[in-house]
Amino acid sequence: MFGMDEKQQPIKILVFEGPDKVGKSTLIGEINRRTNYEYLCVDRFTGSAWVYDRLSRRRTRQAELTATEKELASLKTTRVFNILLKCDKDILHRRILDSEKQTTSRISMLEQTIALYEEYATHVSLLPVIEIDTTERSIDNTVDEILRKVSKLCTV
């Protein structure tokens, strides 16, 4: 009844991670439009919690975040993918300045933020990570690459 039958596809969750202004919201909107909400797209999750815990130095939720990722990775009815978006630091710097929101603190922590996301993706995440560079790509090309890589991982 509530379990998955043989024909039912697992729920696919795409978690978009990365620094401010890297394109998370834009890409989520375009993936939802192009796939008619085939995926549950999330803007920030365990990766961002891990990064911003370190940036703020206020708390560490490592045990809770690891437990959450272990639980998600073990689910038979759900596939979760971390989409780590990257972009050239100078371009992110310009986008932050153009946004006019909390620019001083965001710019001063930009290099550290980028480094922490990379550390999370390569050494911490227990979920599959798909790294995408948004620096010189159109939205359409970026969405195509994300969907192609997710599809490839879903067949493995």
C-alpha positions as CSV (number, residue, x, y, z in Angstrom):
1,M,0.0,0.0,0.0
2,F,2.5,2.6,1.2
3,G,5.6,0.8,0.0
4,M,7.1,1.1,-3.4
5,D,6.0,-1.4,-6.0
6,E,8.3,-2.7,-8.7
7,K,7.2,-0.1,-11.3
8,Q,7.3,2.9,-9.0
9,Q,10.3,5.2,-9.4
10,P,12.1,6.4,-6.3
11,I,11.5,10.0,-5.3
12,K,14.5,12.1,-6.5
13,I,15.6,15.0,-4.4
14,L,18.1,17.6,-5.7
15,V,19.7,19.6,-3.0
16,F,21.3,22.8,-4.4
17,E,24.4,23.9,-2.4
18,G,26.9,26.7,-2.9
19,P,27.7,30.2,-2.0
20,D,25.3,33.1,-2.4
21,K,24.7,34.2,-6.0
22,V,26.0,31.0,-7.6
23,G,22.6,30.4,-9.3
24,K,20.7,28.0,-6.9
25,S,17.3,29.7,-7.1
26,T,17.5,30.3,-10.8
27,L,18.4,26.7,-11.6
28,I,15.8,25.3,-9.3
29,G,13.1,27.4,-11.1
30,E,14.3,26.3,-14.5
31,I,14.6,22.6,-13.6
32,N,11.0,22.7,-12.1
33,R,9.7,24.4,-15.3
34,R,11.5,22.0,-17.7
35,T,10.7,18.8,-15.8
36,N,7.2,19.7,-14.6
37,Y,8.4,19.2,-10.9
38,E,9.7,15.7,-11.5
39,Y,12.3,16.4,-8.8
40,L,11.9,17.8,-5.4
41,C,14.4,20.7,-5.5
42,V,15.8,22.1,-2.2
43,D,17.7,25.3,-1.8
44,R,20.4,24.5,0.8
45,F,20.4,21.6,3.3
46,T,23.0,19.7,5.2
47,G,25.9,21.1,3.2
48,S,25.0,24.7,3.9
49,A,24.3,23.9,7.5
50,W,27.8,22.4,7.8
51,V,29.4,25.4,6.0
52,Y,27.6,28.1,7.9
53,D,28.2,26.4,11.3
54,R,31.9,26.7,10.6
55,L,31.7,30.2,9.3
56,S,29.7,31.4,12.3
57,R,31.7,29.4,14.8
58,R,28.6,29.3,17.0
59,R,27.8,25.6,16.9
60,T,28.6,22.3,15.4
61,R,25.9,19.9,14.3
62,Q,28.2,17.4,12.7
63,A,26.7,14.4,14.4
64,E,23.1,15.4,13.5
65,L,24.0,16.3,9.9
66,T,25.9,13.0,9.4
67,A,23.0,11.1,10.9
68,T,20.6,12.9,8.6
69,E,22.7,12.1,5.5
70,K,23.1,8.4,6.6
71,E,19.3,8.1,6.9
72,L,18.7,9.6,3.5
73,A,21.3,7.5,1.9
74,S,19.7,4.3,3.3
75,L,16.2,5.0,2.0
76,K,15.1,2.6,-0.8
77,T,12.3,4.9,-2.0
78,T,14.3,8.1,-2.3
79,R,17.5,9.2,-4.1
80,V,19.1,12.4,-2.8
81,F,21.8,14.2,-4.8
82,N,23.8,17.2,-3.6
83,I,24.3,19.6,-6.5
84,L,27.3,21.7,-5.6
85,L,27.3,24.9,-7.7
86,K,30.6,26.6,-8.2
87,C,31.5,29.9,-9.9
88,D,34.6,32.0,-10.4
89,K,35.2,34.1,-7.2
90,D,35.4,37.4,-9.1
91,I,32.1,36.8,-10.8
92,L,30.5,35.9,-7.5
93,H,32.0,39.0,-6.0
94,R,30.4,41.1,-8.7
95,R,27.0,39.4,-8.3
96,I,27.1,40.0,-4.6
97,L,27.9,43.7,-5.1
98,D,25.1,44.0,-7.6
99,S,22.6,42.4,-5.2
100,E,23.1,45.1,-2.6
101,K,22.3,42.8,0.4
102,Q,24.8,42.5,3.3
103,T,27.7,42.9,0.8
104,T,30.5,43.5,3.2
105,S,30.2,40.4,5.3
106,R,29.3,38.2,2.3
107,I,32.3,39.4,0.3
108,S,34.8,39.2,3.2
109,M,33.9,35.5,3.8
110,L,33.6,34.5,0.1
111,E,36.9,32.7,-0.3
112,Q,36.4,30.8,3.0
113,T,32.8,29.9,2.0
114,I,34.0,28.5,-1.3
115,A,36.7,26.5,0.4
116,L,34.3,25.1,3.0
117,Y,31.8,24.0,0.3
118,E,34.6,22.2,-1.5
119,E,35.7,20.5,1.7
120,Y,32.1,19.4,2.4
121,A,31.7,18.0,-1.1
122,T,35.0,16.1,-1.1
123,H,35.4,15.0,2.5
124,V,32.1,15.3,4.5
125,S,29.0,14.5,2.3
126,L,27.7,11.0,2.5
127,L,25.3,11.6,-0.4
128,P,26.3,11.7,-4.1
129,V,27.7,15.1,-5.0
130,I,27.4,16.5,-8.5
131,E,29.7,19.5,-9.0
132,I,28.7,22.1,-11.6
133,D,30.6,25.2,-12.6
134,T,28.1,28.0,-13.5
135,T,30.8,30.5,-14.4
136,E,30.6,30.6,-18.2
137,R,27.4,28.5,-18.8
138,S,24.0,29.5,-19.9
139,I,21.1,28.5,-17.7
140,D,19.9,26.0,-20.3
141,N,23.3,24.3,-20.6
142,T,23.7,24.1,-16.9
143,V,20.3,22.5,-16.5
144,D,21.1,20.1,-19.3
145,E,24.3,19.0,-17.5
146,I,22.6,18.6,-14.1
147,L,19.8,16.5,-15.6
148,R,22.2,14.4,-17.6
149,K,24.4,13.7,-14.5
150,V,21.4,12.9,-12.3
151,S,20.0,10.6,-14.9
152,K,23.4,8.8,-15.2
153,L,23.6,8.3,-11.4
154,C,20.0,7.1,-11.2
155,T,20.9,4.2,-13.6
156,V,23.8,3.1,-11.5
